[in-house]
């Protein structure tokens, strides 16, 4: 359905060119858009005109024209003014409105198609037949970018993103729910990853300039066919969730940057609990004091280098060794041994994952 504002802008543009006043009404004679308050006397004509077989009709200073969509009457266009030109202007204006309706209908159909494609609600045969009907290339490389608006569910995110992407491109923008706006981006640059990241960063900058700051953007991997777009969407969704756990400081993240966090995120909670009990031997990781946790994190940051870690912590090397020995006694893991360090690192990530999932009552 064409918005009333679009109809208003259209007939005002025609009025400015032709100098004839124009009104758009529905089949019951209710005004939808108008360029002047002169159409009151035309209202009573419309119900009879709407059920008549005529495509156009004149009555007094008015010319009436039917605007059909799929053989159904959608609007009645009324022209007021010079009778010599009103017939031609009315026919041209009605033709313009039919073109607008067809364009908006196609856009709506594409929006519906893309939403069902993203949510994996289409059969394979339907994907290709509908893509062909909507003139969507089935074998272009595409990637899905998700923009999550965290705080106020501001609908401007959709409008601003659509405005940035532009209607003339082969990219598509839609909203799958009240918090997530999705860009299905068609790729042209051989260096695809740079093109995707650039788009994500530009969208983020555009939204922040508009005052929308509580956003997080994630994107999946590039797919070669339209049937695989839903996979890229699922990857982007996972990247959003995983980034909230393990990459809190990142506002733009790619699925292929998730690393081991992606694997941990897919573990069942009971298995995680069993793993933590075995690693920490019943000890709650939350019981580690801040000094111990800071030492562990800094040790990992410096790739298990004792000298560099002690230097950055401003402590003597022997003090760091003492802390590591103390941790080994309580957990049985020596962080100076690579295998034990990996186990401990994974265990801390599992704990972080479990804490995150607790808020969803898992």
C-alpha positions in Angstrom: 0.0 0.0 0.0 1.3 3.4 -1.0 1.6 5.7 2.0 -0.6 8.8 2.2 2.5 11.0 2.3 3.8 9.6 -1.0 0.4 10.2 -2.6 0.3 13.7 -1.3 3.8 14.5 -2.6 2.9 13.0 -6.0 -0.2 15.0 -6.6 1.4 18.2 -5.3 4.2 17.6 -7.9 1.6 17.1 -10.7 -0.3 20.2 -9.5 2.8 22.3 -9.6 3.4 21.3 -13.3 -0.3 21.5 -14.5 -1.7 24.1 -12.2 -4.8 21.9 -11.7 -6.0 20.9 -8.2 -6.1 17.1 -7.6 -7.6 14.9 -4.9 -7.2 11.2 -4.2 -10.2 9.5 -2.4 -11.1 5.9 -1.6 -14.1 4.1 -3.0 -16.4 5.5 -0.2 -15.4 9.1 -0.9 -13.0 9.6 2.0 -10.2 11.9 1.3 -6.7 10.4 1.2 -4.7 13.3 -0.2 -5.6 16.6 -1.6 -3.9 19.8 -3.0 -6.8 22.2 -2.1 -10.0 22.2 0.0 -12.3 22.4 -3.1 -13.5 18.8 -3.4 -16.4 18.7 -0.9 -19.0 18.8 -3.7 -17.3 15.8 -5.4 -17.8 13.4 -2.6 -21.4 12.5 -3.3 -20.5 11.4 -6.9 -17.9 8.8 -5.9 -20.1 5.9 -4.6 -22.1 5.7 -7.8 -19.0 6.2 -10.0 -17.2 3.5 -8.0 -19.7 0.8 -9.0 -20.2 2.0 -12.5 -18.4 0.3 -15.5 -16.8 3.6 -16.6 -13.1 4.3 -16.1 -13.6 8.1 -16.0 -16.5 10.5 -15.6 -17.1 14.3 -15.4 -19.5 16.1 -13.1 -19.5 19.9 -13.0 -15.9 21.2 -12.6 -14.6 17.7 -11.6 -13.1 14.9 -13.6 -13.2 11.4 -11.9 -10.7 8.6 -12.8 -10.5 5.1 -11.4 -7.2 3.8 -10.1 -7.2 0.0 -10.2 -4.9 -2.6 -8.7 -5.3 -6.2 -9.8 -8.7 -5.3 -11.2 -9.9 -3.9 -7.9 -10.7 -0.3 -7.3 -8.1 1.2 -5.0 -8.5 5.0 -5.4 -10.6 7.5 -7.2 -8.6 10.4 -8.5 -10.5 13.7 -8.9 -9.2 16.7 -11.0 -10.6 20.2 -10.6 -10.0 22.9 -13.1 -9.7 23.7 -16.8 -11.9 21.1 -18.6 -9.7 21.2 -21.7 -6.7 19.9 -19.9 -8.2 18.0 -16.9 -9.0 14.9 -18.9 -5.4 14.5 -20.1 -3.9 15.4 -16.8 -6.3 13.1 -14.9 -5.3 10.1 -17.1 -1.6 10.8 -16.7 -2.0 11.2 -13.0 -4.0 7.9 -12.7 -1.3 6.2 -14.7 1.3 7.6 -12.3 -0.6 6.3 -9.3 -0.9 2.9 -10.8 2.9 2.8 -11.4 3.5 3.8 -7.8 1.1 1.1 -6.5 2.9 -1.5 -8.6 6.3 -0.4 -7.3 5.2 -0.5 -3.7 3.5 -3.9 -4.2 6.8 -5.3 -5.7 8.7 -3.8 -2.8 6.3 -5.3 -0.3 6.5 -8.7 -2.1 10.3 -8.5 -1.9 10.2 -7.6 1.8 8.0 -10.6 2.5 10.2 -12.9 0.4 13.4 -11.8 2.1 11.9 -12.2 5.6 10.8 -15.7 4.8 14.1 -16.4 3.2 16.0 -15.2 6.2 13.8 -17.2 8.6 14.1 -20.4 6.5 10.4 -20.5 5.9 10.5 -21.3 2.2 10.9 -24.6 0.2 13.8 -24.7 -2.2 11.6 -24.7 -5.3 9.7 -21.7 -3.9 13.0 -19.8 -3.3 14.0 -19.9 -7.0 10.6 -19.4 -8.5 9.8 -16.4 -6.4 13.3 -14.9 -6.8 12.8 -15.2 -10.6 9.4 -13.6 -10.4 10.7 -10.7 -8.3 13.8 -10.3 -10.6 16.3 -11.2 -7.8 19.5 -12.8 -9.1 19.8 -16.2 -7.5 23.5 -16.8 -7.9 25.1 -13.5 -6.7 27.4 -13.5 -3.7 25.7 -12.1 -0.6 26.2 -11.6 3.1 23.8 -10.8 5.9 24.5 -7.9 8.3 22.4 -7.6 11.4 22.0 -4.3 13.3 20.7 -4.8 16.8 19.2 -1.7 18.6 19.5 -2.5 22.3 17.9 0.3 24.3 14.9 2.1 22.9 13.7 -0.1 19.9 13.9 3.0 17.8 12.2 2.4 14.4 14.4 5.1 12.9 17.1 2.5 12.7 15.2 0.8 9.8 14.5 4.1 8.0 18.1 5.5 8.4 19.6 2.2 7.2 17.3 2.1 4.2 18.2 5.7 3.5 22.0 4.9 3.7 21.8 1.8 1.5 19.6 3.5 -1.1 16.6 2.2 -3.1 18.6 2.0 -6.3 21.1 -0.7 -5.1 20.8 -4.5 -5.3 21.1 -4.6 -1.5 18.0 -5.2 0.6 17.1 -3.8 4.0 14.3 -5.2 6.2 13.3 -5.6 9.9 12.8 -9.1 11.2 11.6 -8.0 14.6 11.4 -4.8 16.7 15.1 -4.9 17.6 16.9 -6.3 14.6 17.4 -4.6 11.2 18.9 -6.8 8.5 20.9 -5.9 5.4 21.2 -8.5 2.7 24.2 -7.2 0.9 25.2 -8.2 -2.6 29.0 -8.2 -3.1 30.9 -6.7 -6.0 34.4 -6.1 -4.5 36.8 -9.1 -4.9 38.1 -8.3 -1.5 34.7 -9.1 0.0 35.6 -8.9 3.7 36.8 -5.3 3.4 33.6 -4.4 1.6 31.4 -5.9 4.3 33.3 -4.4 7.2 33.3 -1.0 5.5 29.5 -1.2 5.1 29.0 -2.2 8.7 31.2 0.6 10.0 29.6 3.2 7.8 26.1 2.2 9.0 27.3 2.4 12.6 28.7 5.9 12.0 25.5 7.0 10.3 23.3 5.8 13.2 25.6 7.3 15.8 25.4 10.7 14.1 21.6 10.4 14.3 21.9 9.9 18.1 21.4 6.1 18.1 24.4 4.8 20.0 23.2 1.6 21.7 23.7 -0.6 18.7 25.7 -3.8 17.9 26.4 -5.0 14.4 27.4 -8.5 13.3 27.7 -10.2 9.9 27.9 -13.8 8.7 30.0 -15.4 6.0 29.6 -14.8 2.3 27.3 -17.3 0.5 27.2 -18.0 -3.2 23.5 -18.7 -3.8 20.3 -17.1 -2.6 19.2 -20.4 -0.9 22.1 -20.0 1.5 21.2 -16.5 2.7 19.5 -18.0 5.8 22.8 -19.6 6.8 24.5 -16.3 6.7 21.7 -14.8 8.8 22.0 -17.5 11.4 25.7 -16.9 11.6 25.2 -13.2 12.1 22.7 -13.9 14.9 25.2 -16.2 16.6 27.9 -13.5 16.2 25.6 -11.0 17.9 25.0 -13.3 20.9 28.6 -14.5 21.3 30.0 -11.0 21.1 27.9 -10.0 24.1 29.6 -12.7 26.1 33.2 -12.7 24.9 33.6 -9.4 23.0 31.7 -6.9 25.1 33.9 -4.0 23.9 33.3 -4.8 20.2 30.3 -3.1 18.5 31.0 -4.6 15.1 31.9 -8.3 14.8 32.2 -11.0 12.1 31.2 -14.6 12.5 34.6 -15.8 11.5 36.2 -13.7 14.3 34.4 -15.6 17.1 37.1 -18.3 17.5 36.6 -20.8 20.3 33.8 -18.6 21.8 31.6 -19.9 18.9 32.1 -23.5 20.1 31.5 -22.8 23.7 28.3 -21.0 22.9 26.9 -24.2 21.4 27.6 -26.4 24.5 24.7 -27.5 26.6 24.6 -26.0 30.1 24.7 -29.4 32.0 27.9 -30.3 30.1 29.4 -27.0 31.0 28.6 -27.4 34.7 30.1 -30.9 34.7 33.3 -29.6 33.0 33.7 -26.8 35.6 33.3 -29.2 38.5 36.0 -31.4 37.1 38.4 -28.6 36.3 38.0 -26.6 39.6 37.3 -29.7 41.8 34.2 -28.1 43.3 35.8 -24.7 43.8 33.7 -21.8 42.6 35.7 -19.7 40.1 34.0 -16.7 41.5 36.0 -17.3 44.7 39.2 -16.2 43.0 40.2 -12.8 44.2 40.7 -9.8 41.9 44.5 -10.0 42.3 44.5 -13.6 41.1 42.2 -12.9 38.2 44.2 -9.9 37.1 47.4 -12.0 37.3 45.8 -14.8 35.2 44.5 -12.4 32.5 47.8 -10.6 32.2 49.7 -13.9 32.0 47.5 -14.9 29.1 47.8 -11.5 27.4 51.6 -12.0 27.5 51.5 -15.5 26.0 52.6 -17.2 29.3 55.7 -15.0 29.5 56.7 -14.8 33.2 59.2 -12.0 32.8 56.9 -9.7 30.7 53.9 -10.4 32.9 55.8 -9.5 36.1 57.1 -6.4 34.5 53.6 -5.2 33.5 52.2 -6.0 36.9 55.0 -4.2 38.6 55.9 -7.2 40.8 59.0 -9.3 41.3 59.3 -12.4 39.1 59.3 -14.6 42.3 56.0 -13.0 43.4 54.4 -14.0 40.1 55.8 -17.5 40.4 54.4 -17.7 43.9 51.0 -16.8 42.7 51.1 -19.3 39.9 52.2 -22.0 42.4 49.4 -21.1 44.7 46.9 -21.3 41.8 48.3 -24.7 40.8 47.8 -26.1 44.3 44.1 -25.0 44.4 43.2 -26.1 40.9 45.8 -28.7 39.9 46.6 -26.6 36.8 50.0 -25.1 36.1 49.5 -22.1 33.8 53.1 -22.2 32.8 52.3 -25.5 31.0 50.6 -24.8 27.6 48.1 -27.6 27.9 47.0 -26.6 31.4 46.9 -22.9 30.3 44.5 -23.8 27.4 42.3 -25.8 29.8 42.2 -23.0 32.3 41.4 -20.4 29.6 38.6 -22.4 28.2 37.2 -23.0 31.7 37.1 -19.3 32.4 35.3 -18.7 29.1 32.8 -21.5 30.0 32.1 -19.8 33.3 31.5 -16.5 31.5 29.1 -18.2 29.1 27.2 -19.9 32.0 26.8 -16.6 33.8 25.4 -15.0 30.6 22.9 -17.8 30.1 21.7 -17.6 33.7 19.7 -14.5 32.9 17.7 -16.5 30.4 16.9 -19.2 33.0 18.8 -21.9 31.3 
